Amino acid sequence: MLKQIPLNHDDVDLLQLSVMKKYIQFLLIITLMTGLQNCSYSQQPASKKTAMEENKENKSNPVYSRTDSSKVNIAEEEWQKILPKEVYSIARLKGTERPFTSKYETSKEIGTYYCKACGNALFKSDTKFDSGCGWPSFYEPVKKGSIIYQPDNSHGMTRTEVMCGRCKAHLGHVFEDGPPPTGLRYCINGVILDFEKKD
Ligand SMILES: [Zn+2]
């Protein structure tokens, strides 16, 4: 027969402590598992959101239109509000994206490239060529007036800046080393392009 040893006060405290520890561990595991489950569940809607977000971007931009050709002239603060950060830095601050980073650089898809800031048609895919310079390159704009030109003497170079003919967003530069028939190379930041595939 086992002799019952009465637990003293300290033993009881220790016992309670170890039970509590186990309980807390259990709670932690449960929380972690639920957290992980939430993570894997939230992955799917998150990836779907990107396409939706892209649509939303254009919808939340009140000047974006592929049919309205009237000039857009709004304050810089307004542009900052309606354009995604990376688009704003190219379009309005005349930034340059890192070379070989645009999905459009080597794209051979048939369609039209629009201005990401305002929806103005800029280039057709059949005037796109592989320049190897690291940025999407075209030899001719959609039409005269879809692009405007301005001398650019920044960074110790003499270049011609090209801007959107509708909203004056900075697009890139044009050089005279392109292929026939124009001999021009429109070197354009992919971030400022919005592509629509032809059906
Ligand atoms: Zn534009």
Boltz pocket constraint, residues with backbone or C-beta under 6 A from the ligand:
constraints:
  - pocket:
      binder: B
      contacts: [[A, 115], [A, 116], [A, 117], [A, 118], [A, 119], [A, 120], [A, 164], [A, 165], [A, 166], [A, 167], [A, 168], [A, 169]]
      max_distance: 6.0
